[in-house]
Amino acid sequence: MVFDDIPPFITSTLTISVDNPGGNAAIGGAYIGKSRTIGQTQWEFDGGILSYSGTSTDKFGNTSLLKRASAKRINFPVRIPDGFESEAFRLLSLYMDTEMVFIGWSDCAMTIIYGYLGQWSVPISKSGKNAQIEVKGLS
């Protein structure tokens, strides 16, 4: 769930309540910060899962699965506005190796990921091309 219309005033107070009468209530995480837009996510993005599970086979051929954590991964094509390529490159460089929340489209839970930047490239073109941005989730 994303709330991206919270006023950015210093004197503001934000209260988060999680209720479940008669049962346990929990929240996986709450991330509050300033958002930055580098362009518009285009259709044809793809997502999947990074699995850290593995198998092992002993000398008798018995194979067992070692179940481990998994995390989301997604590749976004992002349309960078004309003239914004250098700023998009600067921002992506600045946030390399930084944990953050990525929002491809706030109405699609699949495109909301807590993770870090993977591979990316920003094209410089007069005809307008999409930047390819890979995001790897943290488990």
N, C-alpha and C positions, 0 to 999 in steps of 0.2 A: 504494500500500500504506500502510495507517495502523496504527500501533501506539499505541493510546490507553490502555494499561494500565501505562505506565512509572511506577514509584513516584517521587513528587516530593520526594525527600530530598536535602538539600544535599550529603551525603557520597556520593551515588550516582555511579557512573561508567557512562557509556554508550559502548559500542564499536560502531562500524559497520564491517563488512567486506564488500567486494564482490569476489567471486572469479569468474574465468572461465579455468580452466586451459587453456593453449594458445592463448588469444585475448585480445583487449582487453577490459578490464572498465571499466564507466563507470556513473556514477549521475547522473541529471538534477538532483537537488537533495535536500537533507535539511533539513527544517524542524523545529526543536525549540522548544517553547514551552508555555505554559499554555493549556489549552482553556477556553472559556466556552460554556455552553449557554444559549440564550435561549428554547428551546421545542423542540417535536418536529416534524420535517419530516413533512408530510402527503403522501399520494399525490396524483397529478395534477400533479406538477411537470413542467416542460418545459425542455429544454436544446437547445442548438444551437451553431453556430459563428459567430464574428465574423470575417469575411474582410476583410483589408486589401488584397486584390488589386484591380485595376482594368483598364479597357480604354481604349485610345486609338484614335481613327480619324483617319487623315490626310485631306487634301483630295481624294484619289482614292477614298476609301471603303474603304481597307484598314484593317481592324481588327486590333489585336494585343492580347493579354492580357499584362498585367504581373503576374506571380505574386509575391505578398508573403506575409508571415506571416499566421497565423490564430490565434484563441484561443477557448477555450470560453466559453459564456455559459449561465447557467441562472437560472430563476425558481423560487424555493422558496415554497410556502405553508407557513407555520410556525405551529403552534398554540402560542400564548403562554399559559402557565398563569395562571389567575385570580389577580389581585393582583400579577402580575409585569410588567404593561404598562409602568409607569414605568421599571423597571430595564432592560427590553428596549430601550426608547426611548433611555435614557441610554447603554447599551452600543453600540447602533448609531450614535448620534451621535458617541461617543468614537472609534470606529474608522472613521469616514468618511475617505476619502482615505488609507487605510493598507493597504499590501500585507500579505496574510495568507493562510493556508490555510483554506478553508471546507469543512466536511464536512457534507453533507446526510444521508448515510447511509453509514457506513464500509464496508458490503458492496457498494456500487455505485460503481464507479470513475467513472462519469459525473458523480456528485455531489460529487466531491472536486476542488476547484479552487484553484489559486494565483492570486489576483487581488485585486479590490477591490469594495466595495459600489457598486452602481448606485442605482437608485431603490428606495425602500422606504417602507412605511407600517405603523404599529402601530395597530390598531383598539382602541377602548375600548368594551367591550360586556359586559353582564351575561350574555348568552347564549353567549359564547365564539365568537370569530371568528378567522380565520387572518390573520397578518401576511403581506404579500406582500413578498418580499425578492429583489431582482435582484443577481446576482453576475456581474461581467465578468472573464474570465480575462486574464492577462498572457501574451504570447507569448514 
